[in-house]
């Protein structure tokens, strides 16, 4: 069956290192990290200075009407909803279009506002009478759909897509299917910041999944994907948004095209738990290649899931060797720069993949001193330039959920 080509006509990010596509690209290629010493003993890449007011000052200067609407709609929402509102507004404005009745909205993630929920429960135990009635709405992930829909005017189909650390990637897959099938003309995919409470952070620490450091100065070196001294993932906070459209429709309206979403694949391990399975990862990657009509040799670059976990990185390295054999494309992980952004990770890393394709360069692999696999072509300590045409982005989640995306660069004559 011939599928309609789907392209990205907007992409933006709000992270610890940048808050728009151009700034994000520059920060990535410079190898700049947002990882700092976080709460407790754990390093983290946090949006600790983010507020709606500060974001509006930088992005909505001169547009008092939109800035006022942002505060009115999202001012009392949770931080995940607020970050989603900002990236959604930025993406729609950059795409230069007005959402219609056939514009859809997918929000990636579940259990997004865990810190908000934990703080509310503790406050209720101390002062039951202070509970805000609005908590009936703010504790729901669906509130993010409402906030973004009201701000952007999107009235087509919309819902949340929960898939753990693969949520961002699976939301893109679902959006592509809706656009390709003709149910929607375009679809905005938004991944809010995923918020952890101290309870989740401590649970991750106790399982050994989350990296810790003994001294604050060591924090930027804590996230070490594919390095022999890796000790676990580093929590990151970020939000991202992309707009997917049919290629023919985008060209008719003269929209700027950032990249083509050429293929996607998803597979389950049929197993509960946290332990990854190479067979499921390989199946998802091969499904994405097949959908794109691409052979392994066609892939120039892989943006890995690469969390820095001991077993996870070893399994992913084995999966890449299985798919690509002895001819490895360039390989890196974005997580040493922005942390593991949990349910937003897949979308943040898709934006990072698009940014690198457009720049014709791969960002460095900070902290990768002693690779666990000498057969994979890891990017070194500085950015590597070269012709990049086709890239693969992978996402693997607890519960055996595996997703992959194949992205193609567009030639200058195709970009508008």
C-alpha positions in Angstrom: 0.0 0.0 0.0 1.3 3.4 -0.9 1.4 5.8 2.0 1.2 9.6 1.7 4.5 11.3 2.5 4.4 13.1 5.9 6.7 16.0 6.7 7.5 18.1 9.7 6.7 21.8 9.2 7.5 23.0 12.7 9.6 21.7 15.6 10.5 23.4 18.8 11.8 22.5 22.3 12.0 24.0 25.8 14.9 22.5 27.6 17.7 23.2 30.1 20.1 24.2 27.2 17.8 26.1 24.8 14.2 26.9 24.1 13.8 27.1 20.3 15.1 25.1 17.4 18.0 27.3 16.4 19.3 27.7 20.0 18.9 24.0 20.5 20.9 23.2 17.4 23.7 25.5 18.5 23.8 24.0 22.0 23.8 20.4 20.7 26.6 21.0 18.3 28.6 22.8 21.0 28.1 19.8 23.3 26.6 22.1 25.9 25.0 20.2 28.9 22.2 21.3 31.2 23.1 18.6 33.7 23.8 20.1 37.2 23.7 18.9 40.8 20.0 18.4 41.5 17.9 17.5 44.6 19.5 15.0 46.9 22.5 13.1 45.5 21.2 12.9 42.0 22.3 15.1 39.1 19.6 16.5 36.8 18.9 18.8 33.9 16.0 20.9 35.2 13.7 23.6 34.0 14.1 25.2 37.4 14.0 28.8 36.2 11.0 28.4 33.8 7.9 30.5 34.3 5.2 31.6 31.9 6.1 35.2 32.5 9.8 34.7 31.6 8.9 32.6 28.5 6.4 35.2 27.3 9.0 38.0 27.7 11.3 36.2 25.4 8.9 34.7 22.8 5.8 36.9 22.9 7.3 40.4 23.1 5.0 42.8 21.3 2.1 40.3 21.3 0.3 41.3 24.5 -3.0 39.6 23.4 -1.4 36.2 23.0 0.7 36.6 26.2 -2.4 37.5 28.1 -4.3 34.5 26.7 -1.4 32.2 27.7 -1.6 33.4 31.3 -5.4 33.3 31.4 -5.6 29.7 30.1 -2.4 28.1 31.6 -1.6 30.4 34.5 -3.1 28.0 37.1 -2.3 24.8 35.3 0.5 22.4 36.3 4.1 23.0 35.1 3.8 20.1 32.6 0.7 21.8 31.1 2.4 25.2 31.1 5.5 23.8 29.3 3.2 22.1 26.8 1.3 25.4 26.2 4.6 27.2 25.4 6.0 24.8 22.9 2.6 24.3 21.3 2.2 28.1 20.8 5.7 28.4 19.4 5.2 25.5 16.9 1.9 26.8 15.6 3.3 30.3 15.2 6.4 29.1 13.4 4.4 26.9 11.1 2.5 29.9 10.0 -1.0 28.3 9.9 -4.3 28.6 11.6 -5.6 25.2 13.0 -8.9 24.1 11.5 -11.5 21.5 12.1 -9.3 18.7 10.7 -6.2 19.6 12.8 -5.4 17.1 15.5 -3.6 17.2 18.8 -1.7 14.3 20.5 -0.1 14.8 23.9 2.7 12.4 24.8 2.9 11.0 28.3 1.0 9.8 31.3 1.2 10.6 35.0 2.7 13.9 34.0 2.2 16.0 37.1 3.4 13.6 39.8 5.1 16.3 41.9 1.9 18.4 41.8 -0.1 15.4 43.0 2.3 14.5 45.8 2.4 18.1 47.1 -1.4 18.3 47.0 -1.8 15.1 49.0 0.7 16.2 51.6 -0.9 19.6 51.9 -4.4 18.0 52.2 -3.2 15.9 55.1 -2.0 19.0 56.9 -4.8 21.4 55.9 -7.8 19.6 54.4 -9.8 22.8 54.1 -7.2 24.4 51.7 -7.8 21.9 48.9 -8.6 23.7 45.7 -11.5 22.4 43.8 -9.5 22.9 40.6 -7.4 19.8 41.6 -10.2 17.7 40.1 -9.0 19.0 36.8 -5.3 19.7 37.3 -4.4 16.1 38.4 -5.6 14.8 35.0 -3.3 14.4 32.0 -6.3 15.3 29.9 -6.1 18.9 31.2 -3.0 19.3 29.0 -5.1 18.5 26.0 -7.6 21.1 27.0 -5.0 23.8 27.7 -3.2 23.3 24.4 -6.5 23.0 22.4 -7.8 26.2 23.8 -4.6 28.1 23.2 -4.1 26.9 19.7 -7.7 26.6 18.5 -7.3 22.9 17.5 -10.7 21.3 17.2 -10.0 18.0 15.5 -9.2 14.7 17.1 -7.1 14.7 20.2 -6.0 12.5 23.2 -3.0 11.5 25.3 -0.6 8.7 24.4 1.0 7.0 27.3 4.0 4.7 26.7 6.5 5.5 29.3 9.9 6.6 27.8 8.6 5.8 24.3 5.5 8.0 24.6 6.9 10.8 22.5 7.9 8.5 19.7 4.6 6.6 19.8 2.6 9.8 19.7 4.5 10.8 16.5 3.7 7.3 15.0 0.0 7.7 15.8 -0.1 11.3 14.4 1.6 10.1 11.2 -1.0 7.4 10.8 -3.9 9.8 11.3 -2.4 12.2 8.7 -1.5 9.4 6.2 -5.0 7.8 6.5 -6.7 11.1 5.7 -8.5 11.4 9.1 -6.6 14.7 9.7 -4.9 17.3 7.5 -2.2 18.0 10.1 -1.5 17.0 13.7 0.4 18.8 16.4 2.3 16.4 18.7 3.2 17.9 22.1 5.4 16.3 24.8 5.1 18.2 28.1 7.8 18.2 30.7 7.4 15.0 32.8 7.4 15.9 36.5 8.7 13.5 39.2 8.1 13.8 42.9 10.7 13.0 45.5 9.1 9.5 45.8 9.7 8.5 42.2 13.2 9.9 42.3 14.0 7.9 45.4 12.5 4.8 44.0 14.7 5.1 40.9 17.7 5.6 43.1 17.0 2.5 45.2 16.6 0.4 42.1 20.0 1.6 40.9 18.5 3.0 37.7 19.3 6.7 38.4 22.9 7.9 38.5 24.3 9.6 41.6 27.4 11.6 42.2 29.4 12.3 45.4 30.4 15.8 44.6 28.4 18.6 42.8 31.3 19.2 40.4 30.9 15.7 39.0 27.3 16.2 37.9 27.9 17.2 34.3 29.9 13.9 33.8 27.2 11.7 35.4 25.3 10.7 32.2 27.6 8.3 30.3 25.7 6.4 27.6 27.6 3.4 26.2 30.6 4.1 28.4 32.1 1.3 30.5 31.7 3.5 33.6 28.0 4.3 33.1 26.0 4.3 36.4 22.4 5.0 35.4 20.3 7.7 33.8 20.1 11.4 34.7 16.7 12.9 35.0 15.9 15.7 32.6 13.0 18.1 32.2 12.1 19.3 28.7 9.1 19.8 26.5 8.8 19.6 22.7 6.4 20.0 19.9 6.3 19.1 16.2 3.7 19.6 13.5 3.1 16.8 11.0 1.5 17.4 7.6 1.0 15.6 4.4 3.8 16.7 2.1 1.5 17.7 -0.8 -0.6 19.9 1.5 2.4 21.5 3.0 3.8 22.3 -0.4 0.5 23.8 -1.5 0.4 26.3 1.3 4.1 27.0 0.9 5.0 25.8 4.4 8.6 25.5 5.4 9.5 21.7 5.5 12.1 20.7 8.1 12.3 17.0 7.3 10.4 14.0 6.1 9.1 11.4 8.5 9.9 8.5 6.2 9.0 5.5 8.3 8.1 4.2 11.8 8.0 1.0 13.6 6.7 -0.3 16.9 6.9 -3.6 18.7 6.3 -5.1 22.2 8.5 -7.6 24.1 5.4 -9.4 25.5 7.0 -9.1 28.9 6.4 -7.0 32.0 9.2 -5.2 33.8 12.3 -3.0 33.3 14.6 -5.4 31.6 15.1 -4.6 27.9 14.8 -7.2 25.1 17.0 -6.9 22.0 14.6 -8.9 19.9 11.8 -6.3 20.4 14.2 -3.4 19.7 15.4 -5.0 16.5 11.8 -5.7 15.4 10.9 -2.0 15.9 13.9 -0.8 14.0 13.4 -3.2 11.1 9.8 -2.2 10.9 10.7 1.4 10.6 13.3 0.7 7.9 10.8 -1.4 6.0 8.1 1.4 6.2 10.7 3.9 4.9 11.8 1.6 2.1 15.3 1.9 3.5 18.0 -0.7 3.9 20.4 -0.6 6.9 23.1 0.8 4.7 20.9 3.8 3.9 21.0 5.1 7.5 23.7 7.7 8.0 23.1 8.4 11.7 21.3 6.9 14.7 20.1 9.0 17.7 20.0 6.3 20.3 17.7 5.8 23.3 21.1 5.7 25.1 20.2 6.3 28.8 23.4 5.4 30.5 21.9 2.4 32.2 24.1 -0.7 32.6 21.9 -3.3 31.0 20.0 -0.9 28.7 23.0 0.4 26.8 24.5 -3.1 26.5 21.2 -4.3 25.0 20.8 -1.4 22.6 24.4 -1.8 21.4 23.7 -5.4 20.6 20.5 -4.5 18.8 22.3 -1.9 16.6 25.0 -4.5 15.8 22.3 -7.0 14.8 20.6 -4.5 12.5 23.6 -2.8 10.9 26.2 -5.6 11.0 29.8 -4.4 10.6 28.9 -1.2 8.8 27.8 1.2 11.5 26.2 4.6 10.9 27.3 7.5 13.1 25.9 7.0 16.6 25.3 9.4 19.5 22.9 10.0 22.5 21.4 13.4 23.3 20.7 12.5 27.0 24.2 13.6 28.3 23.1 17.1 27.2 19.5 17.3 28.3 19.1 14.3 30.6 16.5 11.5 30.3 13.3 13.5 29.7 11.1 10.4 30.3 7.9 10.5 28.3 9.1 13.6 26.4 12.4 11.9 25.5 11.3 10.5 22.2 10.0 13.9 20.9 12.9 15.9 22.2 15.3 13.5 20.5 13.3 13.6 17.3 13.8 17.4 17.3 17.5 16.8 18.0 17.7 14.4 15.0 16.0 16.9 12.7 18.3 19.7 14.0 21.4 17.6 13.1 20.1 16.6 9.7 19.5 20.3 8.9 22.9 21.3 10.2 24.7 18.4 8.4 26.5 17.6 11.6 26.2 15.2 14.6 26.6 16.5 18.1 29.3 15.2 20.4 29.0 12.2 22.8 30.1 13.9 26.0 31.5 11.6 28.7 32.0 8.7 26.3 35.6 7.8 27.2 35.7 4.1 27.0 32.9 2.7 24.6 31.5 -0.6 25.5 31.3 -1.5 21.8 34.3 -0.7 19.5 32.3 -1.7 16.3 29.8 1.1 16.6 30.8 4.4 15.0 30.2 6.7 18.0 30.7 10.4 17.4 33.7 11.7 19.5 34.1 14.6 21.8 33.4 17.2 19.2 30.7 17.7 16.6 31.3 15.7 13.4 30.2 17.3 10.1 29.4 15.4 6.9 26.6 14.6 4.5 23.6 13.3 6.5 20.5 12.2 4.5 18.7 9.6 6.5 18.6 9.1 10.3 17.1 6.7 12.8 15.8 7.7 16.2 15.0 5.0 18.8 12.9 4.9 22.0 12.6 2.0 24.4 10.4 1.9 27.5 9.7 -0.1 30.6 7.0 -2.7 29.9 8.7 -3.8 26.7 7.5 -0.9 24.5 9.9 -0.2 21.6 9.5 2.5 18.9 11.7 3.8 16.1 11.4 6.6 13.6 13.2 7.1 10.2 13.7 10.7 9.3 15.0 12.1 5.9 16.6 15.4 5.3 15.0 17.6 2.6 16.9 19.2 -0.2 16.8 23.1 -0.3 14.4 23.0 -3.3 12.1 20.8 -1.2 12.0 22.9 1.9 9.4 25.3 0.8 
